[in-house]
Amino acid sequence: MLDAHTRRLVGPAVDGVAARLDRVGVGPGAVTAVGLAVGVAACVLAATGAWIAALALWLANRSLDGVDGALARRRGPTDLGGMLDFLADFVVYGGFVVAAAIAVPDARVAACVLLAVYLLNNVALLSFASLIEKRGLDLGDERSLRFTAGLTEGTETIAAYVLLCLLPEHAGTIMWVFAALVAITVAQRVRLAVVVLGPTRT
C-alpha cells in the first residue's frame, strides 16, 4: 500500500548510491548476494534474541534490496535478476519469521499462520502476474515481475519486522495482526483477478 510513496521518498538517495556503485563496476547481482547474506545474518541474530543487531541488519538488507533494483534499472533489468531478487527477499522474509518463532516459543502458532498466509499471497501474486503477462495487460509496476498493489507490500513488511525487533515480547500479537493484513491482501488480489480475468469457468 505504501511502496509507491516510499519509492518516491527514498528514490533519489537510492539512485545516488546505485550511480556510484555503477561507476565502479558493481552489478545488481552482487548487491543482491550481499543483501541476502546480510539478511540471513539478521535472521540468525533474531533467532538468538539479539534483536537490536538483527534490526540493524534487517534495515541494511532492505536498503540493499532497494539499491539492487535501482542498479538493475540503470543497466537494464533481466528476468533472471528479477526472479533471484524476489527469491532472496522471501528467504529473508520467511527466515525472519522462523527466527522469531525460535526466539519466542509462545509465538510459534502465529509464526506458522503467517508463513501459511505468505504462501497463499505468493500463489495469488505470482499466478496473477503470469496471467497478466500472458494476456499482455497493462497492470502491475515496472519491476521484472508484474506485482499488483495490495494492503501489505514491502514497506508494511519492513514496519512489521521492525516492531518484532523492538517489541519481541509481543511477537505473537504482531504476527497475528500482520497475518490478518496479508490475508486481506490475498483477498484483494483474488478480487482483482476475478474482475480482470472474468468469471471462472467450470
MDTraj code that builds the backbone (N, CA, C; nanometers):
import mdtraj as md
import numpy as np

residues = "MET LEU ASP ALA HIS THR ARG ARG LEU VAL GLY PRO ALA VAL ASP GLY VAL ALA ALA ARG LEU ASP ARG VAL GLY VAL GLY PRO GLY ALA VAL THR ALA VAL GLY LEU ALA VAL GLY VAL ALA ALA CYS VAL LEU ALA ALA THR GLY ALA TRP ILE ALA ALA LEU ALA LEU TRP LEU ALA ASN ARG SER LEU ASP GLY VAL ASP GLY ALA LEU ALA ARG ARG ARG GLY PRO THR ASP LEU GLY GLY MET LEU ASP PHE LEU ALA ASP PHE VAL VAL TYR GLY GLY PHE VAL VAL ALA ALA ALA ILE ALA VAL PRO ASP ALA ARG VAL ALA ALA CYS VAL LEU LEU ALA VAL TYR LEU LEU ASN ASN VAL ALA LEU LEU SER PHE ALA SER LEU ILE GLU LYS ARG GLY LEU ASP LEU GLY ASP GLU ARG SER LEU ARG PHE THR ALA GLY LEU THR GLU GLY THR GLU THR ILE ALA ALA TYR VAL LEU LEU CYS LEU LEU PRO GLU HIS ALA GLY THR ILE MET TRP VAL PHE ALA ALA LEU VAL ALA ILE THR VAL ALA GLN ARG VAL ARG LEU ALA VAL VAL VAL LEU GLY PRO THR ARG THR".split()
xyz = np.array([
    [0.0818, -0.1200, 0.0000],
    [0.0000, 0.0000, 0.0000],
    [0.0859, 0.1259, 0.0000],
    [0.1995, 0.1213, 0.0697],
    [0.2844, 0.2393, 0.0843],
    [0.4085, 0.2356, -0.0042],
    [0.4267, 0.1293, -0.0823],
    [0.5525, 0.1154, -0.1567],
    [0.5762, 0.2290, -0.2559],
    [0.4725, 0.2687, -0.3300],
    [0.4918, 0.3749, -0.4291],
    [0.5351, 0.5046, -0.3608],
    [0.4719, 0.5357, -0.2478],
    [0.5091, 0.6568, -0.1730],
    [0.6523, 0.6450, -0.1198],
    [0.6878, 0.5266, -0.0691],
    [0.8224, 0.5067, -0.0152],
    [0.9279, 0.5220, -0.1242],
    [0.8987, 0.4656, -0.2425],
    [0.9951, 0.4772, -0.3525],
    [1.0150, 0.6230, -0.3928],
    [0.9076, 0.7007, -0.3931],
    [0.9225, 0.8435, -0.4255],
    [1.0049, 0.9158, -0.3191],
    [0.9890, 0.8748, -0.1943],
    [1.0562, 0.9427, -0.0837],
    [1.2056, 0.9124, -0.0810],
    [1.2409, 0.7840, -0.0936],
    [1.3817, 0.7443, -0.0800],
    [1.4504, 0.7242, -0.2143],
    [1.3740, 0.7333, -0.3219],
    [1.4294, 0.7056, -0.4539],
    [1.5536, 0.7847, -0.4897],
    [1.5552, 0.9172, -0.4699],
    [1.6746, 0.9941, -0.5070],
    [1.8011, 0.9475, -0.4347],
    [1.7910, 0.9177, -0.3056],
    [1.9082, 0.8713, -0.2308],
    [1.9532, 0.7346, -0.2806],
    [1.8580, 0.6458, -0.3029],
    [1.8919, 0.5119, -0.3519],
    [1.9549, 0.5199, -0.4905],
    [1.8989, 0.6042, -0.5761],
    [1.9555, 0.6198, -0.7104],
    [2.0973, 0.6760, -0.7050],
    [2.1243, 0.7640, -0.6092],
    [2.2590, 0.8179, -0.5952],
    [2.3594, 0.7109, -0.5571],
    [2.3224, 0.6240, -0.4636],
    [2.4107, 0.5131, -0.4258],
    [2.4315, 0.4200, -0.5447],
    [2.3226, 0.3894, -0.6169],
    [2.3322, 0.2994, -0.7324],
    [2.4242, 0.3581, -0.8397],
    [2.4160, 0.4884, -0.8596],
    [2.5013, 0.5519, -0.9606],
    [2.6489, 0.5381, -0.9233],
    [2.6803, 0.5563, -0.7953],
    [2.8203, 0.5430, -0.7523],
    [2.8690, 0.3989, -0.7676],
    [2.7864, 0.3033, -0.7327],
    [2.8262, 0.1632, -0.7483],
    [2.8421, 0.1267, -0.8951],
    [2.7546, 0.1807, -0.9782],
    [2.7629, 0.1531, -1.1214],
    [2.8939, 0.2043, -1.1794],
    [2.9368, 0.3216, -1.1333],
    [3.0606, 0.3795, -1.1851],
    [3.1826, 0.2950, -1.1524],
    [3.1790, 0.2226, -1.0406],
    [3.2947, 0.1399, -1.0040],
    [3.2762, -0.0058, -1.0460],
    [3.1694, -0.0326, -1.1213],
    [3.1537, -0.1646, -1.1817],
    [3.0816, -0.2682, -1.0982],
    [3.0130, -0.2270, -0.9931],
    [2.9369, -0.3218, -0.9113],
    [2.8024, -0.3455, -0.9773],
    [2.7671, -0.4723, -0.9984],
    [2.6423, -0.5065, -1.0643],
    [2.5308, -0.5367, -0.9657],
    [2.4065, -0.5386, -1.0125],
    [2.2931, -0.5653, -0.9240],
    [2.2962, -0.7048, -0.8626],
    [2.3476, -0.8025, -0.9359],
    [2.3553, -0.9378, -0.8809],
    [2.4443, -0.9448, -0.7583],
    [2.5543, -0.8724, -0.7610],
    [2.6448, -0.8716, -0.6461],
    [2.5776, -0.8078, -0.5255],
    [2.5008, -0.7009, -0.5482],
    [2.4315, -0.6348, -0.4372],
    [2.3227, -0.7270, -0.3814],
    [2.2530, -0.7980, -0.4693],
    [2.1527, -0.8940, -0.4231],
    [2.2164, -1.0010, -0.3351],
    [2.3324, -1.0515, -0.3765],
    [2.4010, -1.1556, -0.2997],
    [2.4451, -1.1045, -0.1627],
    [2.5016, -0.9855, -0.1598],
    [2.5423, -0.9275, -0.0316],
    [2.4204, -0.9034, 0.0563],
    [2.3138, -0.8523, -0.0041],
    [2.1913, -0.8291, 0.0714],
    [2.1346, -0.9569, 0.1297],
    [2.1404, -1.0647, 0.0535],
    [2.0930, -1.1938, 0.1041],
    [2.1763, -1.2389, 0.2238],
    [2.3079, -1.2264, 0.2131],
    [2.3951, -1.2658, 0.3238],
    [2.3661, -1.1833, 0.4484],
    [2.3461, -1.0542, 0.4300],
    [2.3142, -0.9662, 0.5431],
    [2.1793, -1.0047, 0.6029],
    [2.0817, -1.0350, 0.5171],
    [1.9500, -1.0731, 0.5653],
    [1.9512, -1.2040, 0.6423],
    [2.0262, -1.3010, 0.5940],
    [2.0379, -1.4287, 0.6653],
    [2.1040, -1.4065, 0.8013],
    [2.2052, -1.3209, 0.8049],
    [2.2689, -1.2881, 0.9333],
    [2.1692, -1.2231, 1.0285],
    [2.0813, -1.1385, 0.9759],
    [1.9773, -1.0774, 1.0597],
    [1.8861, -1.1836, 1.1188],
    [1.8523, -1.2843, 1.0387],
    [1.7676, -1.3940, 1.0874],
    [1.8370, -1.4720, 1.1992],
    [1.9643, -1.4994, 1.1806],
    [2.0398, -1.5733, 1.2825],
    [2.0434, -1.4935, 1.4130],
    [2.0683, -1.3652, 1.4033],
    [2.0716, -1.2818, 1.5233],
    [1.9351, -1.2767, 1.5917],
    [1.8289, -1.2674, 1.5124],
    [1.6953, -1.2667, 1.5712],
    [1.6670, -1.3977, 1.6434],
    [1.7097, -1.5082, 1.5853],
    [1.6865, -1.6385, 1.6481],
    [1.7561, -1.6506, 1.7823],
    [1.8677, -1.5802, 1.7993],
    [1.9410, -1.5837, 1.9260],
    [1.8936, -1.4762, 2.0240],
    [1.7958, -1.3952, 1.9813],
    [1.7441, -1.2911, 2.0689],
    [1.8238, -1.1623, 2.0670],
    [1.9181, -1.1489, 1.9733],
    [1.9953, -1.0243, 1.9617],
    [1.9170, -0.9282, 1.8729],
    [1.8092, -0.8741, 1.9263],
    [1.7098, -0.8040, 1.8461],
    [1.7599, -0.6726, 1.7870],
    [1.8377, -0.5975, 1.8599],
    [1.8832, -0.4686, 1.8079],
    [1.9813, -0.4887, 1.6923],
    [2.0718, -0.5845, 1.7078],
    [2.1631, -0.6157, 1.5978],
    [2.0863, -0.6702, 1.4778],
    [1.9863, -0.7539, 1.5056],
    [1.9030, -0.8068, 1.3971],
    [1.8299, -0.6946, 1.3251],
    [1.7817, -0.5969, 1.4010],
    [1.7130, -0.4827, 1.3416],
    [1.8058, -0.4055, 1.2483],
    [1.9280, -0.3818, 1.2929],
    [2.0233, -0.3071, 1.2104],
    [2.0500, -0.3799, 1.0784],
    [2.0695, -0.5115, 1.0851],
    [2.0968, -0.5868, 0.9627],
    [1.9718, -0.6004, 0.8768],
    [1.8551, -0.6101, 0.9390],
    [1.7305, -0.6143, 0.8622],
    [1.7137, -0.4870, 0.7799],
    [1.7372, -0.3720, 0.8411],
    [1.7259, -0.2458, 0.7687],
    [1.8339, -0.2346, 0.6606],
    [1.9531, -0.2870, 0.6882],
    [2.0584, -0.2878, 0.5863],
    [2.0180, -0.3761, 0.4685],
    [1.9581, -0.4903, 0.4987],
    [1.9100, -0.5798, 0.3921],
    [1.8071, -0.5107, 0.3040],
    [1.7131, -0.4402, 0.3655],
    [1.6101, -0.3723, 0.2875],
    [1.6693, -0.2579, 0.2053],
    [1.7704, -0.1903, 0.2605],
    [1.8367, -0.0836, 0.1853],
    [1.9077, -0.1403, 0.0633],
    [1.9772, -0.2514, 0.0815],
    [2.0471, -0.3148, -0.0304],
    [1.9486, -0.3636, -0.1351],
    [1.8316, -0.4084, -0.0912],
    [1.7296, -0.4515, -0.1866],
    [1.6842, -0.3350, -0.2739],
    [1.6744, -0.2178, -0.2161],
    [1.6406, -0.1011, -0.2969],
    [1.7508, -0.0638, -0.3938],
    [1.8753, -0.0766, -0.3491],
    [1.9884, -0.0399, -0.4349],
    [2.0017, -0.1357, -0.5519],
    [1.9820, -0.2673, -0.5288],
    [1.9992, -0.3593, -0.6422],
    [1.8923, -0.3349, -0.7496],
    [1.7717, -0.2957, -0.7067],
    [1.6701, -0.2618, -0.8052],
    [1.7063, -0.1379, -0.8852],
    [1.7582, -0.0376, -0.8177],
    [1.7994, 0.0844, -0.8875],
    [1.9143, 0.0570, -0.9836],
    [2.0076, -0.0273, -0.9424],
    [2.1175, -0.0660, -1.0315],
    [2.0664, -0.1401, -1.1535],
    [1.9716, -0.2307, -1.1309],
    [1.9155, -0.3068, -1.2421],
    [1.8463, -0.2151, -1.3425],
    [1.7762, -0.1146, -1.2940],
    [1.7104, -0.0216, -1.3852],
    [1.8116, 0.0604, -1.4650],
    [1.9263, 0.0912, -1.4043],
    [2.0299, 0.1643, -1.4769],
    [2.0921, 0.0794, -1.5865],
    [2.1124, -0.0477, -1.5586],
    [2.1817, -0.1352, -1.6534],
    [2.0865, -0.2107, -1.7459],
    [1.9583, -0.2071, -1.7116],
    [1.8605, -0.2845, -1.7867],
    [1.8278, -0.4115, -1.7106],
    [1.7067, -0.4205, -1.6544],
    [1.6715, -0.5369, -1.5732],
    [1.6651, -0.6643, -1.6563],
    [1.6941, -0.7765, -1.5922],
    [1.6839, -0.9070, -1.6574],
    [1.5793, -0.9906, -1.5852],
    [1.5222, -1.0852, -1.6589],
    [1.4223, -1.1733, -1.5981],
    [1.4838, -1.2569, -1.4859],
    [1.6049, -1.3078, -1.5096],
    [1.6704, -1.3890, -1.4066],
    [1.6989, -1.3053, -1.2821],
    [1.7468, -1.1839, -1.3028],
    [1.7745, -1.0971, -1.1884],
    [1.6490, -1.0687, -1.1078],
    [1.5383, -1.0452, -1.1759],
    [1.4131, -1.0209, -1.1059],
    [1.3674, -1.1406, -1.0254],
    [1.3816, -1.2593, -1.0836],
    [1.3415, -1.3803, -1.0124],
    [1.4287, -1.4043, -0.8896],
    [1.5611, -1.3900, -0.9056],
    [1.6524, -1.4145, -0.7936],
    [1.6340, -1.3105, -0.6829],
    [1.6048, -1.1887, -0.7215],
    [1.5800, -1.0844, -0.6214],
    [1.4554, -1.1178, -0.5397],
    [1.3499, -1.1623, -0.6061],
    [1.2269, -1.1994, -0.5363],
    [1.2509, -1.3195, -0.4448],
    [1.3265, -1.4165, -0.4933],
    [1.3585, -1.5336, -0.4121],
    [1.4383, -1.4937, -0.2888],
    [1.5381, -1.4070, -0.3070],
    [1.6196, -1.3621, -0.1935],
    [1.5348, -1.2898, -0.0905],
    [1.4394, -1.2099, -0.1383],
    [1.3500, -1.1401, -0.0456],
    [1.2785, -1.2392, 0.0457],
    [1.2262, -1.3462, -0.0131],
    [1.1445, -1.4368, 0.0668],
    [1.2266, -1.5374, 0.1465],
    [1.3516, -1.5565, 0.1106],
    [1.4405, -1.6296, 0.2020],
    [1.4487, -1.5542, 0.3341],
    [1.4650, -1.4226, 0.3240],
    [1.4788, -1.3402, 0.4443],
    [1.3436, -1.3191, 0.5114],
    [1.2397, -1.2905, 0.4346],
    [1.1064, -1.2715, 0.4940],
    [1.0658, -1.3945, 0.5747],
    [1.0759, -1.5116, 0.5124],
    [1.0385, -1.6343, 0.5823],
    [1.1352, -1.6691, 0.6938],
    [1.2633, -1.6490, 0.6679],
    [1.3639, -1.6804, 0.7681],
    [1.3477, -1.5990, 0.8943],
    [1.3063, -1.4742, 0.8792],
    [1.2900, -1.3890, 0.9968],
    [1.1728, -1.4366, 1.0823],
    [1.0675, -1.4837, 1.0177],
    [0.9534, -1.5375, 1.0930],
    [0.9944, -1.6633, 1.1685],
    [1.0697, -1.7518, 1.1022],
    [1.1199, -1.8722, 1.1696],
    [1.2098, -1.8337, 1.2868],
    [1.2934, -1.7344, 1.2648],
    [1.3832, -1.6884, 1.3718],
    [1.3039, -1.6387, 1.4921],
    [1.1976, -1.5621, 1.4657],
    [1.1152, -1.5116, 1.5758],
    [1.0492, -1.6265, 1.6510],
    [1.0086, -1.7293, 1.5775],
    [0.9478, -1.8457, 1.6425],
    [1.0477, -1.9199, 1.7305],
    [1.1733, -1.9239, 1.6881],
    [1.2777, -1.9877, 1.7689],
    [1.3029, -1.9082, 1.8959],
    [1.3108, -1.7765, 1.8809],
    [1.3440, -1.6913, 1.9950],
    [1.2277, -1.6747, 2.0922],
    [1.1051, -1.6808, 2.0396],
    [0.9859, -1.6582, 2.1224],
    [0.8925, -1.7778, 2.1057],
    [0.9107, -1.8842, 2.1824],
    [0.8302, -2.0056, 2.1637],
    [0.6798, -1.9822, 2.1682],
    [0.6336, -1.8878, 2.2492],
    [0.4898, -1.8623, 2.2578],
    [0.4310, -1.8077, 2.1278],
    [0.5173, -1.7621, 2.0367],
    [0.4701, -1.7041, 1.9107],
    [0.4695, -1.8047, 1.7960],
    [0.4938, -1.9316, 1.8248],
    [0.5131, -2.0274, 1.7155],
    [0.3875, -2.0539, 1.6338],
    [0.2721, -2.0577, 1.6973],
    [0.1489, -2.0781, 1.6194],
    [0.1258, -1.9596, 1.5262],
    [0.1422, -1.8395, 1.5779],
    [0.1266, -1.7197, 1.4946],
    [0.2265, -1.7207, 1.3796],
    [0.3497, -1.7645, 1.4061],
    [0.4515, -1.7710, 1.3013],
    [0.4107, -1.8695, 1.1920],
    [0.3564, -1.9852, 1.2305],
    [0.3109, -2.0836, 1.1317],
    [0.1989, -2.0273, 1.0454],
    [0.1060, -1.9575, 1.1083],
    [-0.0048, -1.8980, 1.0335],
    [0.0470, -1.7915, 0.9374],
    [0.1394, -1.7089, 0.9827],
    [0.1947, -1.6050, 0.8956],
    [0.2660, -1.6670, 0.7756],
    [0.3431, -1.7717, 0.7970],
    [0.4108, -1.8378, 0.6849],
    [0.3100, -1.8976, 0.5870],
    [0.2010, -1.9549, 0.6402],
    [0.0985, -2.0114, 0.5528],
    [0.0318, -1.9020, 0.4690],
    [0.0055, -1.7870, 0.5307],
    [-0.0571, -1.6771, 0.4569],
    [0.0403, -1.6190, 0.3544],
    [0.1699, -1.6146, 0.3883],
    [0.2706, -1.5760, 0.2885],
    [0.2606, -1.6657, 0.1655],
    [0.2467, -1.7960, 0.1883],
    [0.2370, -1.8906, 0.0770],
    [0.1167, -1.8581, -0.0109],
    [0.0009, -1.8358, 0.0519],
    [-0.1189, -1.8025, -0.0241],
    [-0.1005, -1.6723, -0.1020],
    [-0.0390, -1.5741, -0.0382],
    [-0.0181, -1.4456, -0.1049],
    [0.0724, -1.4606, -0.2264],
    [0.1780, -1.5396, -0.2132],
    [0.2691, -1.5577, -0.3255],
    [0.2040, -1.6342, -0.4395],
    [0.1206, -1.7325, -0.4065],
    [0.0478, -1.8042, -0.5111],
    [-0.0433, -1.7072, -0.5864],
    [-0.1190, -1.6253, -0.5123],
    [-0.2079, -1.5280, -0.5759],
    [-0.1294, -1.4259, -0.6568],
    [-0.0210, -1.3747, -0.5981],
    [0.0586, -1.2712, -0.6640],
    [0.1229, -1.3216, -0.7925],
    [0.1910, -1.4359, -0.7840],
    [0.2691, -1.4829, -0.8976],
    [0.1822, -1.5446, -1.0068],
    [0.0755, -1.6148, -0.9686],
    [-0.0122, -1.6704, -1.0720],
    [-0.0828, -1.5577, -1.1474],
    [-0.1259, -1.4543, -1.0747],
    [-0.1893, -1.3408, -1.1407],
    [-0.0884, -1.2673, -1.2290],
    [0.0336, -1.2502, -1.1799],
    [0.1373, -1.1847, -1.2599],
    [0.1628, -1.2604, -1.3898],
    [0.1644, -1.3948, -1.3812],
    [0.1861, -1.4761, -1.5009],
    [0.0732, -1.4574, -1.6015],
    [-0.0497, -1.4520, -1.5529],
    [-0.1643, -1.4358, -1.6430],
    [-0.1707, -1.2951, -1.7012],
    [-0.1269, -1.1956, -1.6226],
    [-0.1180, -1.0594, -1.6757],
    [-0.0229, -1.0562, -1.7949],
    [0.0943, -1.1198, -1.7789],
    [0.1918, -1.1246, -1.8884],
    [0.1359, -1.2024, -2.0075],
    [0.0705, -1.3141, -1.9802],
    [0.0147, -1.3976, -2.0874],
    [-0.0843, -1.3198, -2.1726],
    [-0.1650, -1.2360, -2.1077],
    [-0.2669, -1.1601, -2.1793],
    [-0.2184, -1.0237, -2.2269],
    [-0.0942, -0.9888, -2.1909],
    [-0.0409, -0.8601, -2.2332],
    [-0.1134, -0.7412, -2.1748],
    [-0.1575, -0.7550, -2.0485],
    [-0.2341, -0.6484, -1.9841],
    [-0.1413, -0.5456, -1.9206],
    [-0.1842, -0.4218, -1.9206],
    [-0.1048, -0.3128, -1.8630],
    [-0.1416, -0.2968, -1.7159],
    [-0.0983, -0.3946, -1.6354],
    [-0.1220, -0.3933, -1.4914],
    [0.0091, -0.4191, -1.4205],
    [0.0165, -0.3788, -1.2944],
    [0.1375, -0.4015, -1.2167],
    [0.2378, -0.2897, -1.2343],
    [0.3505, -0.3027, -1.1605],
    [0.4502, -0.1959, -1.1635],
    [0.5589, -0.2256, -1.2647],
    [0.6688, -0.1505, -1.2553],
    [0.7718, -0.1552, -1.3583],
    [0.8768, -0.2624, -1.3350],
    [0.8638, -0.3404, -1.2278],
    [0.9654, -0.4411, -1.1983],
    [0.9566, -0.5601, -1.2933],
    [1.0549, -0.6500, -1.2868],
    [1.0607, -0.7636, -1.3782],
    [0.9349, -0.8491, -1.3700],
    [0.8826, -0.8665, -1.2479],
    [0.7583, -0.9384, -1.2280],
    [0.6451, -0.8380, -1.2100],
    [0.5301, -0.8694, -1.2676],
    [0.4174, -0.7757, -1.2652],
    [0.3457, -0.7814, -1.1305],
    [0.3978, -0.7083, -1.0326],
    [0.3402, -0.7075, -0.8989],
    [0.2247, -0.6078, -0.8929],
    [0.1087, -0.6555, -0.8492],
    [-0.0050, -0.5669, -0.8295],
    [-0.0081, -0.5195, -0.6846],
    [-0.0579, -0.3997, -0.6645],
    [-0.0579, -0.3390, -0.5316],
    [-0.1554, -0.4091, -0.4378],
    [-0.1263, -0.4009, -0.3085],
    [-0.2142, -0.4582, -0.2080],
    [-0.1948, -0.3868, -0.0762],
    [-0.2713, -0.4282, 0.0231],
    [-0.2637, -0.3645, 0.1543],
    [-0.1258, -0.3804, 0.2164],
    [-0.0674, -0.5001, 0.2061],
    [0.0662, -0.5231, 0.2624],
    [0.1654, -0.5472, 0.1496],
    [0.2694, -0.4646, 0.1465],
    [0.3759, -0.4776, 0.0478],
    [0.5085, -0.4708, 0.1234],
    [0.6141, -0.4302, 0.0552],
    [0.7440, -0.4281, 0.1192],
    [0.7543, -0.3334, 0.2366],
    [0.6977, -0.2142, 0.2225],
    [0.7070, -0.1153, 0.3297],
    [0.6396, -0.1650, 0.4569],
    [0.5223, -0.2243, 0.4417],
    [0.4496, -0.2755, 0.5578],
    [0.5247, -0.3919, 0.6226],
    [0.5911, -0.4730, 0.5408],
    [0.6704, -0.5831, 0.5954],
    [0.7885, -0.5303, 0.6754],
    [0.8537, -0.4274, 0.6235],
    [0.9631, -0.3647, 0.6985],
    [0.9130, -0.3179, 0.8346],
    [0.7990, -0.2495, 0.8352],
    [0.7447, -0.1959, 0.9606],
    [0.7109, -0.3081, 1.0586],
    [0.6523, -0.4162, 1.0082],
    [0.6146, -0.5277, 1.0962],
    [0.7379, -0.5905, 1.1605],
    [0.8449, -0.6067, 1.0836],
    [0.9645, -0.6701, 1.1382],
    [1.0416, -0.5761, 1.2309],
    [1.0325, -0.4464, 1.2042],
    [1.0902, -0.3502, 1.2986],
    [1.0199, -0.3635, 1.4331],
    [0.8883, -0.3751, 1.4308],
    [0.8133, -0.3936, 1.5554],
    [0.8528, -0.5237, 1.6252],
    [0.8731, -0.6295, 1.5471],
    [0.9175, -0.7556, 1.6079],
    [1.0483, -0.7372, 1.6837],
    [1.1398, -0.6620, 1.6234],
    [1.2702, -0.6415, 1.6872],
    [1.2612, -0.5518, 1.8103],
    [1.1739, -0.4531, 1.8040],
    [1.1631, -0.3583, 1.9155],
    [1.0743, -0.4101, 2.0279],
    [0.9776, -0.4958, 1.9939],
    [0.8818, -0.5465, 2.0924],
    [0.8712, -0.6991, 2.0838],
    [0.9815, -0.7701, 2.1016],
    [0.9772, -0.9157, 2.0855],
    [0.8820, -0.9848, 2.1825],
    [0.8564, -0.9223, 2.2973],
    [0.7629, -0.9824, 2.3929],
    [0.6201, -0.9852, 2.3389],
    [0.5935, -0.9072, 2.2332],
    [0.4619, -0.9051, 2.1691],
    [0.4674, -0.9683, 2.0299],
    [0.5651, -1.0553, 2.0087],
    [0.5854, -1.1129, 1.8750],
    [0.4611, -1.1849, 1.8244],
    [0.3963, -1.2604, 1.9125],
    [0.2777, -1.3336, 1.8705],
    [0.1683, -1.2412, 1.8209],
    [0.1398, -1.1376, 1.8960],
    [0.0361, -1.0421, 1.8560],
    [0.0715, -0.9737, 1.7249],
    [0.1970, -0.9321, 1.7121],
    [0.2406, -0.8653, 1.5894],
    [0.2216, -0.9564, 1.4687],
    [0.2581, -1.0834, 1.4823],
    [0.2462, -1.1749, 1.3686],
    [0.1010, -1.2108, 1.3388],
    [0.0167, -1.2227, 1.4417],
    [-0.1256, -1.2457, 1.4164],
    [-0.1855, -1.1292, 1.3381],
    [-0.1564, -1.0075, 1.3800],
    [-0.2104, -0.8900, 1.3116],
    [-0.1580, -0.8823, 1.1692],
    [-0.0278, -0.9060, 1.1512],
    [0.0283, -0.8960, 1.0176],
    [-0.0257, -1.0073, 0.9282],
    [-0.0455, -1.1262, 0.9825],
    [-0.1041, -1.2352, 0.9044],
    [-0.2437, -1.1973, 0.8562],
    [-0.3223, -1.1325, 0.9425],
    [-0.4562, -1.0886, 0.9023],
    [-0.4486, -0.9865, 0.7893],
    [-0.3525, -0.8948, 0.7974],
    [-0.3369, -0.7937, 0.6927],
    [-0.2933, -0.8564, 0.5607],
    [-0.2042, -0.9552, 0.5678],
    [-0.1616, -1.0246, 0.4461],
    [-0.2789, -1.1031, 0.3873],
    [-0.3613, -1.1627, 0.4728],
    [-0.4790, -1.2350, 0.4244],
    [-0.5742, -1.1410, 0.3505],
    [-0.5894, -1.0177, 0.4002],
    [-0.6708, -0.9193, 0.3291],
    [-0.6109, -0.8895, 0.1925],
    [-0.4778, -0.8833, 0.1863],
    [-0.4093, -0.8602, 0.0587],
    [-0.4377, -0.9739, -0.0391],
    [-0.4372, -1.0974, 0.0100],
    [-0.4716, -1.2118, -0.0762],
    [-0.6121, -1.1919, -0.1331],
    [-0.7061, -1.1553, -0.0464],
    [-0.8442, -1.1349, -0.0916],
    [-0.8522, -1.0230, -0.1952],
    [-0.7743, -0.9159, -0.1748],
    [-0.7730, -0.8066, -0.2718],
    [-0.7251, -0.8551, -0.4089],
    [-0.6206, -0.9358, -0.4098],
    [-0.5644, -0.9814, -0.5369],
    [-0.6571, -1.0805, -0.6058],
    [-0.7233, -1.1647, -0.5291],
    [-0.8205, -1.2575, -0.5877],
    [-0.9366, -1.1786, -0.6475],
    [-0.9843, -1.0788, -0.5740],
    [-1.0943, -0.9966, -0.6252],
    [-1.0545, -0.9261, -0.7544],
    [-0.9329, -0.8704, -0.7592],
    [-0.8855, -0.8038, -0.8802],
    [-0.8751, -0.9034, -0.9953],
    [-0.8269, -1.0231, -0.9659],
    [-0.8160, -1.1251, -1.0701],
    [-0.9531, -1.1621, -1.1261],
    [-1.0526, -1.1730, -1.0384],
    [-1.1886, -1.2032, -1.0839],
    [-1.2397, -1.0936, -1.1773],
    [-1.2137, -0.9685, -1.1407],
    [-1.2591, -0.8562, -1.2237],
    [-1.1861, -0.8543, -1.3576],
    [-1.0545, -0.8749, -1.3536],
    [-0.9728, -0.8603, -1.4754],
    [-0.9830, -0.9820, -1.5664],
    [-0.9837, -1.0994, -1.5079],
    [-0.9761, -1.2211, -1.5891],
    [-1.1131, -1.2782, -1.6237],
    [-1.2178, -1.2286, -1.5604],
    [-1.3507, -1.2748, -1.5934],
    [-1.3963, -1.3876, -1.5039],
    [-1.5197, -1.4330, -1.5199],
    [-1.5734, -1.5384, -1.4351],
    [-1.5008, -1.6706, -1.4536],
    [-1.4953, -1.7471, -1.3450],
    [-1.4319, -1.8790, -1.3506],
    [-1.5184, -1.9738, -1.4299],
    [-1.4554, -2.0478, -1.5202],
    [-1.5293, -2.1456, -1.5997],
    [-1.5222, -2.2822, -1.5313],
    [-1.6359, -2.3489, -1.5230],
    [-1.6408, -2.4826, -1.4616],
    [-1.6883, -2.5844, -1.5624],
])
top = md.Topology()
chain = top.add_chain()
for i, resn in enumerate(residues, 1):
    res = top.add_residue(resn, chain, resSeq=i)
    for name in ("N", "CA", "C"):
        top.add_atom(name, md.element.get_by_symbol(name[0]), res)
traj = md.Trajectory(xyz[None], top)
